[in-house]
Amino acid sequence: LFPQHSGLYEYKVFGGLADCPPELCVDVYMDLDFRKQWDHYVKELCEETYDGEKVIYWEVKFPFPLSNRDYVYVRECREMEMDGRKIWVVLAQSVSVPQCPEKPGIIRVSSYKQSLVIESDGKAGSKVYMYYFDNPGGMIPSWLVNWAAKSGVPAFLKDIQKACHSYPKST
């Protein structure tokens, strides 16, 4: 999808993690403390509760000479059953929270949306569907943002698969 007004792509990803069961994928994806260990782009990542709502703060390392970006967002995970199949759905979206003001030298990503669906592939692995959009702001040419997302999303699937293999809480 390419909305003309932003010049940035919205991404849909279909993939599979052949040897990672869906329960494990969801656990790894939702575990923020573990993500700090395997995601080398994480500078800071934490969850706080503001006015009864859990909010995630995430600062992402960007390569020099670009400024780091940060995200403030809410996320929810639901396990559902559909036609006898278990499906996990994770929804995330940026929010504005006065208790999380912008930091000097870091660009706030105020337009972020992600939907993730994980289910069994019928064997020992998972099928994954992801919709993703963010506008990183600043003076990054849209072609560079689109290239980074195009190469970064498949790399993310490989990284999460590797993280699943080393997850310390797996049963």
URVENPE-V180303 format. One record per helix or strand of 3 or more residues. SS is the DSSP state (2 for helix, 1 for strand). FROM is the first residue (numbers start at 1). LEN is the number of residues. Records with the same first field share a line. If there is no record, write none. Layout:
SS=FROM-LEN / FROM-LEN
//
This chain:
1=11-7 / 42-9 / 53-8 / 69-14 / 85-10 / 107-3 / 111-10 / 126-10
2=22-9 / 32-7 / 142-24
//
